[in-house]
Amino acid sequence: MANETTLYIHIGTRWTQVYFESLHLLDTDPLWTLKDVHGLLGDFQFLGSILVDTVVISSHVKELTSVFSAYAKKVLQTEATILHAKQSMLVLPEATPTDVVAVIHAHAGEVVYIGLQEHVTITYVNDGYFQGFLQGPAISIDPQTQMPARLHLAKHDEAATIQGAIVMVIGFIESALRLIRPHQDATLVVYGPLAKWMSPYIEEAHTLDTTALFKGMRHLIQHVE
């Protein structure tokens, strides 16, 4: 999917996602320093040769944008590209979240993106036109949590909490799809740290694409350059 020399980073308010050779998920900490980030990510070196020559950053946490930019410059000796709405190939409001800016370029055609991250996000792109997005409730599920076996029969408190969160998320998705009324042949793409977790509960036919965010970031960086 990605250029082997490009490091993609999305800094979320709860989870930071990193894509290089594989997808890494970190608990976001707004107090991270350059030393902390270097400790988490290393320097991507092998036999003394720096593998990364391009860093692309999408961020919801302004305080951490500079920390990761400093990591790129001081550790990887490269200037990071920071994504924002003005770099989109579509006309977007400047306040559009950066993961939305990126992900809408991950697939062609009429697509409804269901982002399962810190919040549920529904984004609709139709024939090259951005139709807008809806942000739903925060998801109170940790991606590292193991799904309880036969959740609907589980009686313990954790299972009840998870089941409540799932019902809330699915309800929002169904309401959003009724509101935006995409065509029957529109593609539904589910992405984000909780995508694999929630996909089995989404009854509408959909595609699971855990790297959609990074595909979109790749398209944007090619467009900017």
C-alpha positions in Angstrom: 0.0 0.0 0.0 2.6 2.5 1.0 5.9 3.7 -0.2 8.4 1.7 1.8 10.3 4.9 2.7 7.2 6.8 4.0 6.1 6.9 7.6 2.5 7.8 8.2 1.3 9.1 11.6 -2.2 10.0 12.7 -2.3 11.6 16.2 -5.7 11.0 17.7 -7.1 12.4 20.9 -7.0 8.9 22.5 -5.0 6.7 20.1 -2.1 7.5 17.8 -1.9 5.3 14.7 1.4 4.7 13.0 1.8 3.0 9.6 5.2 2.0 8.2 5.6 -1.7 7.5 2.6 -2.5 9.7 -0.1 -0.7 11.8 0.8 0.3 15.3 -1.6 1.7 17.8 -0.4 3.8 20.8 -2.4 5.4 23.6 -2.1 9.1 22.9 -0.5 11.1 25.7 -0.6 14.9 25.3 2.5 15.1 27.6 4.8 13.2 25.2 8.2 14.7 24.6 10.6 14.1 21.8 12.4 11.6 24.0 9.2 9.7 24.6 8.3 9.6 20.9 11.8 8.4 20.0 11.4 5.7 22.7 8.1 4.6 21.2 9.0 4.7 17.6 12.7 4.1 17.5 14.7 5.6 14.6 13.7 3.2 11.9 17.3 2.5 11.2 18.8 -0.8 9.9 22.5 -1.4 9.6 23.0 2.4 10.0 20.9 3.4 7.1 17.8 5.5 7.6 14.8 3.7 6.0 12.4 6.6 6.3 12.8 9.6 4.1 9.2 11.0 4.2 7.0 11.6 7.2 3.3 12.5 6.8 1.4 13.6 9.9 -2.4 14.0 10.5 -3.2 15.3 13.9 -6.0 16.2 16.2 -3.7 17.2 19.0 -1.8 20.4 18.2 0.6 20.1 21.1 1.8 16.8 19.8 2.1 17.9 16.1 5.3 19.7 16.9 6.7 16.8 18.9 6.3 14.4 16.0 7.6 17.0 13.6 10.7 17.4 15.8 11.0 13.6 15.8 11.0 13.6 12.0 13.6 16.4 11.8 16.0 15.5 14.6 15.8 11.7 14.5 15.0 10.9 10.8 16.5 14.0 9.3 13.5 14.9 7.2 10.8 17.6 7.3 7.3 16.2 8.0 4.3 17.1 5.9 1.4 18.1 8.1 -2.0 17.4 6.4 -4.9 19.9 6.6 -8.1 20.6 4.8 -6.6 23.0 2.2 -4.5 20.2 0.8 -7.6 18.2 -0.1 -8.5 17.6 -3.7 -12.1 18.4 -2.7 -13.5 21.7 -1.3 -13.7 21.2 2.5 -14.4 23.4 5.5 -11.1 24.2 7.2 -12.4 22.7 10.4 -12.8 19.3 8.8 -11.0 16.7 11.0 -7.7 15.6 9.5 -8.6 11.9 9.4 -11.7 12.8 7.4 -9.6 15.0 5.1 -7.3 12.0 4.4 -9.7 9.1 4.3 -12.1 10.6 1.7 -9.4 10.1 -0.9 -8.8 6.4 -0.1 -11.3 5.1 -2.6 -12.9 6.2 -5.8 -16.6 6.5 -6.6 -19.6 6.9 -4.2 -18.3 6.0 -0.8 -19.7 6.2 2.8 -16.8 6.0 5.3 -17.7 4.7 8.8 -14.8 5.8 11.0 -14.6 3.8 14.3 -12.0 5.7 16.3 -12.3 8.0 19.3 -15.8 8.9 18.0 -18.0 7.4 15.3 -17.6 9.4 12.1 -19.8 9.1 9.0 -18.4 10.7 5.9 -20.1 10.7 2.5 -18.4 11.3 -0.9 -20.5 11.1 -4.0 -19.0 11.3 -7.6 -16.1 13.4 -6.4 -18.1 15.8 -4.3 -17.7 15.9 -0.5 -21.2 15.7 1.0 -20.1 16.3 4.5 -19.7 14.3 7.7 -21.5 13.5 10.9 -19.7 12.9 14.2 -21.4 10.6 16.6 -20.8 9.6 20.2 -17.5 8.7 21.8 -16.8 5.0 21.8 -16.0 3.7 25.3 -14.2 0.6 24.1 -10.5 0.0 24.2 -9.2 -1.6 21.0 -7.0 -3.9 23.1 -9.9 -5.3 25.0 -10.6 -8.9 24.1 -14.1 -9.6 22.9 -16.0 -11.7 25.5 -17.2 -15.0 24.1 -20.8 -14.9 23.0 -21.2 -11.3 24.1 -25.0 -11.3 23.9 -25.1 -14.1 26.6 -22.4 -12.6 28.8 -23.6 -11.5 32.2 -20.6 -9.8 33.8 -20.4 -6.0 34.0 -17.6 -5.5 31.4 -19.7 -7.4 28.8 -22.8 -5.3 29.6 -20.8 -2.1 29.2 -19.3 -3.2 25.9 -22.7 -4.4 24.6 -24.2 -1.0 25.5 -21.5 0.8 23.6 -22.0 -1.5 20.6 -25.8 -0.8 20.6 -25.2 2.9 20.7 -22.7 2.9 17.9 -24.8 0.7 15.6 -27.8 2.9 16.3 -25.9 6.0 15.3 -24.7 4.3 12.1 -28.2 3.2 11.1 -29.6 6.7 11.8 -26.8 8.4 9.8 -27.4 6.1 6.8 -31.1 6.9 6.8 -30.3 10.6 7.0 -27.8 10.8 4.1 -29.6 8.1 2.0 -26.7 6.9 -0.2 -27.6 5.1 -3.4 -28.0 1.3 -3.1 -24.7 0.6 -4.9 -22.7 3.1 -2.8 -19.7 1.4 -1.1 -19.6 1.4 2.7 -16.1 1.4 4.1 -15.4 0.7 7.7 -12.0 1.9 9.1 -10.3 2.8 12.3 -8.8 1.1 15.4 -12.2 -0.4 16.3 -13.2 -1.5 12.7 -12.4 -5.2 13.1 -14.1 -5.1 16.5 -17.3 -3.6 15.3 -17.6 -4.9 11.8 -19.5 -8.1 12.7 -22.3 -6.0 14.3 -22.9 -3.8 11.2 -25.7 -5.5 9.2 -25.3 -3.3 6.1 -23.0 -4.8 3.5 -19.6 -3.1 3.9 -15.9 -3.4 3.2 -13.5 -3.5 6.1 -10.4 -1.5 5.3 -8.2 -0.9 8.4 -5.6 1.0 6.4 -8.0 3.4 4.6 -6.7 6.4 6.6 -3.2 5.8 5.4 -4.2 5.1 1.8 -5.9 8.6 1.8 -2.8 10.2 3.4 -0.7 8.6 0.6 -3.0 10.1 -2.1 -2.9 13.5 -0.4 0.9 13.6 -0.1 1.2 12.7 -3.8 -1.2 15.5 -4.7 0.6 18.0 -2.5 4.0 17.1 -4.0 
